[in-house]
Amino acid sequence: MTSSAPSAPITVYWRWGCPFCLRLGARLRLARIPFRRVDIRDPKAAAEVRAITGGDEVTPTVIANGHELVNPSIAEVRAALAEPPRTP
């Protein structure tokens, strides 16, 4: 598990070498939106992603403000951050 910003409002589940993860991470950094990266090589993280996606290990999978997003655009992440927080 790696972390860019431990107390960030966004968690990005990622896979090493995933071009979609790299692109989203770059866009989040450019937008100055702090995020925490979690590598799905960690079995617990992989299980969390499968629970969100219905059994697949799709990356990036993002939790933003309690909203679960699968391979989102930066616009979708911003929209989730603008909405009221979702509680589990």
NURO-896027 format. One record per residue: residue in one letter; chain; y, z negated, x of N, C-alpha, C in turn; residue number from 1. Coordinates in nm, 2 decimals, always signed. Layout:
# residues N
+-------+------+--------+--------+--------+--------+--------+--------+--------+--------+--------+------+
| rotor | lofi |    n_Y |    n_Z |    n_X |   ca_Y |   ca_Z |   ca_X |    c_Y |    c_Z |    c_X | miba |
+-------+------+--------+--------+--------+--------+--------+--------+--------+--------+--------+------+
|     a |    A |      Y |      Z |      X |      Y |      Z |      X |      Y |      Z |      X |  NUM |
...
+-------+------+--------+--------+--------+--------+--------+--------+--------+--------+--------+------+
END
This chain:
# residues 88
+-------+------+--------+--------+--------+--------+--------+--------+--------+--------+--------+------+
| rotor | lofi |    n_Y |    n_Z |    n_X |   ca_Y |   ca_Z |   ca_X |    c_Y |    c_Z |    c_X | miba |
+-------+------+--------+--------+--------+--------+--------+--------+--------+--------+--------+------+
|     m |    A |  -0.12 |  +0.00 |  +0.09 |  +0.00 |  +0.00 |  +0.00 |  +0.12 |  +0.00 |  +0.09 |    1 |
|     t |    A |  +0.22 |  +0.08 |  +0.06 |  +0.34 |  +0.08 |  +0.14 |  +0.46 |  +0.06 |  +0.04 |    2 |
|     s |    A |  +0.57 |  +0.01 |  +0.10 |  +0.68 |  -0.02 |  +0.01 |  +0.81 |  +0.02 |  +0.07 |    3 |
|     s |    A |  +0.89 |  +0.09 |  +0.00 |  +1.02 |  +0.13 |  +0.04 |  +1.13 |  +0.03 |  +0.00 |    4 |
|     a |    A |  +1.11 |  -0.02 |  -0.12 |  +1.20 |  -0.12 |  -0.17 |  +1.13 |  -0.22 |  -0.26 |    5 |
|     p |    A |  +1.08 |  -0.33 |  -0.21 |  +0.99 |  -0.42 |  -0.28 |  +1.04 |  -0.46 |  -0.42 |    6 |
|     s |    A |  +1.17 |  -0.48 |  -0.44 |  +1.22 |  -0.53 |  -0.57 |  +1.28 |  -0.41 |  -0.65 |    7 |
|     a |    A |  +1.24 |  -0.29 |  -0.62 |  +1.29 |  -0.18 |  -0.69 |  +1.24 |  -0.17 |  -0.84 |    8 |
|     p |    A |  +1.33 |  -0.11 |  -0.93 |  +1.29 |  -0.10 |  -1.07 |  +1.18 |  +0.01 |  -1.09 |    9 |
|     i |    A |  +1.15 |  +0.09 |  -0.99 |  +1.06 |  +0.20 |  -1.00 |  +0.94 |  +0.18 |  -0.90 |   10 |
|     t |    A |  +0.82 |  +0.20 |  -0.96 |  +0.70 |  +0.21 |  -0.87 |  +0.65 |  +0.35 |  -0.88 |   11 |
|     v |    A |  +0.63 |  +0.41 |  -0.76 |  +0.58 |  +0.54 |  -0.75 |  +0.44 |  +0.53 |  -0.69 |   12 |
|     y |    A |  +0.34 |  +0.57 |  -0.76 |  +0.20 |  +0.57 |  -0.71 |  +0.19 |  +0.71 |  -0.65 |   13 |
|     w |    A |  +0.15 |  +0.72 |  -0.52 |  +0.15 |  +0.84 |  -0.45 |  +0.02 |  +0.86 |  -0.37 |   14 |
|     r |    A |  +0.00 |  +0.98 |  -0.32 |  -0.11 |  +1.01 |  -0.24 |  -0.06 |  +1.08 |  -0.11 |   15 |
|     w |    A |  -0.11 |  +1.04 |  +0.00 |  -0.06 |  +1.10 |  +0.13 |  -0.08 |  +1.25 |  +0.12 |   16 |
|     g |    A |  +0.02 |  +1.32 |  +0.16 |  +0.01 |  +1.47 |  +0.17 |  +0.04 |  +1.54 |  +0.03 |   17 |
|     c |    A |  +0.07 |  +1.46 |  -0.07 |  +0.10 |  +1.52 |  -0.20 |  +0.24 |  +1.58 |  -0.20 |   18 |
|     p |    A |  +0.25 |  +1.71 |  -0.22 |  +0.39 |  +1.77 |  -0.21 |  +0.47 |  +1.73 |  -0.33 |   19 |
|     f |    A |  +0.42 |  +1.70 |  -0.44 |  +0.49 |  +1.65 |  -0.56 |  +0.55 |  +1.51 |  -0.53 |   20 |
|     c |    A |  +0.47 |  +1.43 |  -0.46 |  +0.52 |  +1.30 |  -0.43 |  +0.63 |  +1.30 |  -0.33 |   21 |
|     l |    A |  +0.62 |  +1.39 |  -0.23 |  +0.72 |  +1.41 |  -0.13 |  +0.85 |  +1.46 |  -0.19 |   22 |
|     r |    A |  +0.84 |  +1.55 |  -0.28 |  +0.96 |  +1.61 |  -0.35 |  +1.03 |  +1.50 |  -0.44 |   23 |
|     l |    A |  +0.95 |  +1.42 |  -0.51 |  +1.01 |  +1.32 |  -0.60 |  +1.07 |  +1.21 |  -0.51 |   24 |
|     g |    A |  +1.01 |  +1.17 |  -0.40 |  +1.06 |  +1.07 |  -0.32 |  +1.19 |  +1.11 |  -0.26 |   25 |
|     a |    A |  +1.20 |  +1.24 |  -0.21 |  +1.33 |  +1.29 |  -0.16 |  +1.44 |  +1.29 |  -0.26 |   26 |
|     r |    A |  +1.40 |  +1.33 |  -0.38 |  +1.50 |  +1.34 |  -0.49 |  +1.55 |  +1.20 |  -0.53 |   27 |
|     l |    A |  +1.46 |  +1.10 |  -0.53 |  +1.50 |  +0.96 |  -0.56 |  +1.59 |  +0.91 |  -0.45 |   28 |
|     r |    A |  +1.56 |  +0.94 |  -0.32 |  +1.64 |  +0.89 |  -0.21 |  +1.78 |  +0.96 |  -0.22 |   29 |
|     l |    A |  +1.79 |  +1.09 |  -0.25 |  +1.92 |  +1.16 |  -0.26 |  +2.00 |  +1.10 |  -0.37 |   30 |
|     a |    A |  +1.93 |  +1.06 |  -0.48 |  +2.00 |  +1.00 |  -0.60 |  +2.03 |  +0.85 |  -0.57 |   31 |
|     r |    A |  +1.99 |  +0.80 |  -0.46 |  +2.01 |  +0.66 |  -0.43 |  +1.94 |  +0.57 |  -0.53 |   32 |
|     i |    A |  +1.83 |  +0.61 |  -0.58 |  +1.75 |  +0.52 |  -0.67 |  +1.64 |  +0.46 |  -0.59 |   33 |
|     p |    A |  +1.65 |  +0.32 |  -0.58 |  +1.55 |  +0.25 |  -0.50 |  +1.41 |  +0.26 |  -0.57 |   34 |
|     f |    A |  +1.31 |  +0.27 |  -0.49 |  +1.17 |  +0.28 |  -0.55 |  +1.07 |  +0.21 |  -0.45 |   35 |
|     r |    A |  +0.96 |  +0.17 |  -0.51 |  +0.85 |  +0.11 |  -0.43 |  +0.74 |  +0.21 |  -0.43 |   36 |
|     r |    A |  +0.68 |  +0.25 |  -0.32 |  +0.57 |  +0.34 |  -0.31 |  +0.44 |  +0.26 |  -0.30 |   37 |
|     v |    A |  +0.34 |  +0.30 |  -0.38 |  +0.21 |  +0.24 |  -0.37 |  +0.11 |  +0.35 |  -0.35 |   38 |
|     d |    A |  +0.04 |  +0.35 |  -0.24 |  -0.06 |  +0.45 |  -0.20 |  -0.19 |  +0.43 |  -0.28 |   39 |
|     i |    A |  -0.24 |  +0.53 |  -0.35 |  -0.36 |  +0.52 |  -0.44 |  -0.49 |  +0.52 |  -0.36 |   40 |
|     r |    A |  -0.48 |  +0.52 |  -0.22 |  -0.60 |  +0.49 |  -0.14 |  -0.65 |  +0.35 |  -0.16 |   41 |
|     d |    A |  -0.55 |  +0.27 |  -0.21 |  -0.59 |  +0.13 |  -0.25 |  -0.67 |  +0.14 |  -0.38 |   42 |
|     p |    A |  -0.79 |  +0.09 |  -0.38 |  -0.87 |  +0.10 |  -0.50 |  -0.81 |  +0.04 |  -0.63 |   43 |
|     k |    A |  -0.73 |  -0.07 |  -0.61 |  -0.67 |  -0.13 |  -0.73 |  -0.56 |  -0.04 |  -0.78 |   44 |
|     a |    A |  -0.48 |  +0.02 |  -0.69 |  -0.37 |  +0.12 |  -0.73 |  -0.43 |  +0.24 |  -0.80 |   45 |
|     a |    A |  -0.54 |  +0.29 |  -0.74 |  -0.61 |  +0.41 |  -0.80 |  -0.66 |  +0.38 |  -0.94 |   46 |
|     a |    A |  -0.71 |  +0.26 |  -0.96 |  -0.75 |  +0.21 |  -1.10 |  -0.63 |  +0.21 |  -1.19 |   47 |
|     e |    A |  -0.52 |  +0.16 |  -1.15 |  -0.40 |  +0.15 |  -1.23 |  -0.35 |  +0.29 |  -1.27 |   48 |
|     v |    A |  -0.36 |  +0.38 |  -1.18 |  -0.32 |  +0.52 |  -1.21 |  -0.42 |  +0.58 |  -1.31 |   49 |
|     r |    A |  -0.55 |  +0.56 |  -1.29 |  -0.64 |  +0.61 |  -1.39 |  -0.62 |  +0.55 |  -1.53 |   50 |
|     a |    A |  -0.58 |  +0.43 |  -1.54 |  -0.56 |  +0.36 |  -1.67 |  -0.44 |  +0.43 |  -1.73 |   51 |
|     i |    A |  -0.34 |  +0.46 |  -1.66 |  -0.21 |  +0.53 |  -1.71 |  -0.24 |  +0.67 |  -1.75 |   52 |
|     t |    A |  -0.32 |  +0.74 |  -1.67 |  -0.33 |  +0.89 |  -1.70 |  -0.45 |  +0.92 |  -1.78 |   53 |
|     g |    A |  -0.53 |  +0.83 |  -1.82 |  -0.65 |  +0.86 |  -1.90 |  -0.77 |  +0.90 |  -1.82 |   54 |
|     g |    A |  -0.77 |  +0.85 |  -1.70 |  -0.89 |  +0.87 |  -1.61 |  -0.87 |  +0.95 |  -1.49 |   55 |
|     d |    A |  -0.75 |  +1.02 |  -1.48 |  -0.73 |  +1.10 |  -1.36 |  -0.64 |  +1.03 |  -1.26 |   56 |
|     e |    A |  -0.65 |  +1.07 |  -1.14 |  -0.57 |  +1.02 |  -1.03 |  -0.45 |  +1.11 |  -1.00 |   57 |
|     v |    A |  -0.37 |  +1.14 |  -1.10 |  -0.25 |  +1.23 |  -1.08 |  -0.14 |  +1.16 |  -1.01 |   58 |
|     t |    A |  -0.09 |  +1.23 |  -0.91 |  +0.03 |  +1.17 |  -0.84 |  +0.14 |  +1.28 |  -0.83 |   59 |
|     p |    A |  +0.26 |  +1.23 |  -0.84 |  +0.30 |  +1.09 |  -0.85 |  +0.29 |  +1.05 |  -1.00 |   60 |
|     t |    A |  +0.25 |  +0.92 |  -1.01 |  +0.26 |  +0.85 |  -1.14 |  +0.36 |  +0.74 |  -1.12 |   61 |
|     v |    A |  +0.45 |  +0.73 |  -1.21 |  +0.57 |  +0.64 |  -1.19 |  +0.58 |  +0.55 |  -1.31 |   62 |
|     i |    A |  +0.61 |  +0.42 |  -1.27 |  +0.65 |  +0.32 |  -1.37 |  +0.80 |  +0.30 |  -1.35 |   63 |
|     a |    A |  +0.88 |  +0.33 |  -1.45 |  +1.03 |  +0.32 |  -1.44 |  +1.07 |  +0.24 |  -1.56 |   64 |
|     n |    A |  +1.12 |  +0.12 |  -1.53 |  +1.17 |  +0.03 |  -1.64 |  +1.07 |  +0.01 |  -1.74 |   65 |
|     g |    A |  +0.94 |  +0.00 |  -1.70 |  +0.83 |  -0.02 |  -1.79 |  +0.77 |  +0.10 |  -1.86 |   66 |
|     h |    A |  +0.84 |  +0.22 |  -1.84 |  +0.79 |  +0.35 |  -1.89 |  +0.70 |  +0.41 |  -1.79 |   67 |
|     e |    A |  +0.58 |  +0.46 |  -1.84 |  +0.48 |  +0.53 |  -1.76 |  +0.50 |  +0.68 |  -1.76 |   68 |
|     l |    A |  +0.52 |  +0.74 |  -1.65 |  +0.55 |  +0.88 |  -1.63 |  +0.45 |  +0.94 |  -1.54 |   69 |
|     v |    A |  +0.40 |  +1.06 |  -1.58 |  +0.30 |  +1.13 |  -1.49 |  +0.37 |  +1.25 |  -1.44 |   70 |
|     n |    A |  +0.38 |  +1.27 |  -1.31 |  +0.44 |  +1.38 |  -1.24 |  +0.58 |  +1.41 |  -1.30 |   71 |
|     p |    A |  +0.67 |  +1.31 |  -1.30 |  +0.80 |  +1.33 |  -1.37 |  +0.90 |  +1.40 |  -1.28 |   72 |
|     s |    A |  +0.99 |  +1.46 |  -1.35 |  +1.11 |  +1.51 |  -1.28 |  +1.21 |  +1.40 |  -1.25 |   73 |
|     i |    A |  +1.31 |  +1.42 |  -1.17 |  +1.41 |  +1.32 |  -1.15 |  +1.49 |  +1.29 |  -1.28 |   74 |
|     a |    A |  +1.50 |  +1.40 |  -1.36 |  +1.57 |  +1.38 |  -1.49 |  +1.49 |  +1.28 |  -1.58 |   75 |
|     e |    A |  +1.36 |  +1.30 |  -1.58 |  +1.27 |  +1.21 |  -1.66 |  +1.28 |  +1.07 |  -1.61 |   76 |
|     v |    A |  +1.29 |  +1.05 |  -1.48 |  +1.30 |  +0.91 |  -1.43 |  +1.43 |  +0.85 |  -1.47 |   77 |
|     r |    A |  +1.54 |  +0.93 |  -1.46 |  +1.67 |  +0.88 |  -1.49 |  +1.67 |  +0.84 |  -1.64 |   78 |
|     a |    A |  +1.61 |  +0.92 |  -1.73 |  +1.61 |  +0.90 |  -1.87 |  +1.53 |  +0.77 |  -1.90 |   79 |
|     a |    A |  +1.42 |  +0.74 |  -1.83 |  +1.35 |  +0.62 |  -1.85 |  +1.43 |  +0.50 |  -1.80 |   80 |
|     l |    A |  +1.51 |  +0.52 |  -1.70 |  +1.59 |  +0.41 |  -1.65 |  +1.70 |  +0.38 |  -1.75 |   81 |
|     a |    A |  +1.75 |  +0.48 |  -1.82 |  +1.86 |  +0.46 |  -1.92 |  +1.81 |  +0.40 |  -2.05 |   82 |
|     e |    A |  +1.68 |  +0.41 |  -2.08 |  +1.63 |  +0.35 |  -2.20 |  +1.61 |  +0.20 |  -2.18 |   83 |
|     p |    A |  +1.59 |  +0.13 |  -2.30 |  +1.56 |  -0.01 |  -2.29 |  +1.43 |  -0.03 |  -2.22 |   84 |
|     p |    A |  +1.42 |  -0.14 |  -2.14 |  +1.29 |  -0.17 |  -2.08 |  +1.17 |  -0.18 |  -2.18 |   85 |
|     r |    A |  +1.06 |  -0.13 |  -2.14 |  +0.94 |  -0.15 |  -2.21 |  +0.86 |  -0.27 |  -2.15 |   86 |
|     t |    A |  +0.81 |  -0.35 |  -2.24 |  +0.72 |  -0.46 |  -2.19 |  +0.58 |  -0.43 |  -2.23 |   87 |
|     p |    A |  +0.49 |  -0.47 |  -2.14 |  +0.35 |  -0.44 |  -2.17 |  +0.29 |  -0.52 |  -2.28 |   88 |
+-------+------+--------+--------+--------+--------+--------+--------+--------+--------+--------+------+
END
